[in-house]
C-alpha cells in the first residue's frame, strides 16, 4: 500500500497519507501565503489516494496555528472530498490547540461547513 509525506515548511504543515491505514495526518503550522497552491496540491494527493476502492477514513489534525485563508482552503478540501465520495464515513480528529481561540474557531467552522463529525479531545 502507498504512503506519501509532504514535508512541513516554515508556514506550511506536514501532511502524511497512508493508504493501508486509510489515514491522513496534518501537523504543524498552516499560515502559508499561497494557500491555493499548497492546498490544491494536497487535494490532488487526497484524490489520488482515494482513486481505488480504499477510502480515507480518518484525518488527524494537529495544528499550532492557522489563518483565515488556510482555514477556508481546509474547509474547501473536505467539502470537495464529500462531493467526490458522498458515501464516505470520514472522521476528523482535532488533536490539539483548542485553547487557542483561532484554532477553536477553525475547528467549529470546519465542523459546521462540512458536516463531518469532528472529535475534539
N, C-alpha and C positions, 0 to 999 in steps of 0.2 A: 504494500500500500504506500501511497505517496505522502511525503511531508515537504513542507516549504516554509522558509522563515524569511521575513523581511526584517532586516536589522534596524534597531532604533537609531534615530538621529538626535541631534540636539533638541529639536522641537517636534519630532515625529515618533510615534510609538513603535515598538516591535510588534510584529504580527506573525503568529505561528499557526500553520494549518497542518492538521494531522488527519488524513483520510481514514486510517484504521480506527481511530478513536472517535471519529466524526466530531472533531473539536476544532475551534478557532479560539486563539488567545490574543488579546490586545492589551499591551502593557506599556506603561511609561507616561510620557507627556504628549499631548495632542494639541499643539498650537502652531502647527506647520502653516506657513503663509500661503503656499499653493495647495490648499486642501483639495481642490478639484483634481489635480494631478495625483496626489497621494491616494485619496480615497477611490477615485475611478480605477486606479490600478489594483487596489485592494478588492474592489468589486469584481474585476476581471478574474482575479485568483479565486474568489469565492465561487463564481460561476464555474470555473474550470474544475474545482474540487467537488462540485455537485453535479457534474455533467452525466455521470453514470447513475447506477441505482443507489449508491451510497450518498446519503444526505447528511449535512452538518446538523447535529442535534443540540450541541452545546456551544455557547460563546461565553468565555470568561473575560470580563473586562476589569482591568486593574490599572486605572489611570490616576495620576497625581495632579494633573492639570489638563484643562481643555478650554477652548474658547468657543464663542458662539458659532463661528463659521464651521469649525470642525464638528461641533455638535449637530449642525444641520446635515453635514455630509454623512455622519454616522447614522443618523435617522434615515436619510435617503437610501443608504445601503440596505438597511434592514427592511425598509418598505419595498425596495426592488426585489430582495430575497423573497419576501412574502408574495409578491406578484408572480415571480417565476415559479415558486414552489408553494402554492396555496395549501397543499396538504401537509406541509412541514409542521412539526411539533417543536420548533426551536425554543430552547430555554436559554435565557441570558442571565448569567450570574455576575452581578456588580459587586466586586470584591473588596473595595476599599475607598477611602477618600470621602465618604459621605458626611464627615464632619465639616467638610468644605462646602459652603453654600452653593458655589458654582457647580460642583460635581453633582450635588443632590438635584439641582435644577435640571442638569443634563439628563440624569437618570430618569427623573419624572417626565421630562419631555419625550424621551425615547419610549418610555412605557405608554404614555397617552397617545403618541402619534403612530406607533407601530402596532399596538395591540398585542405584542408579545408579552408573555409572563417574564418578569424580571425579579430574580431572587436577590434580596438585599440582606446581608448578614446582620 
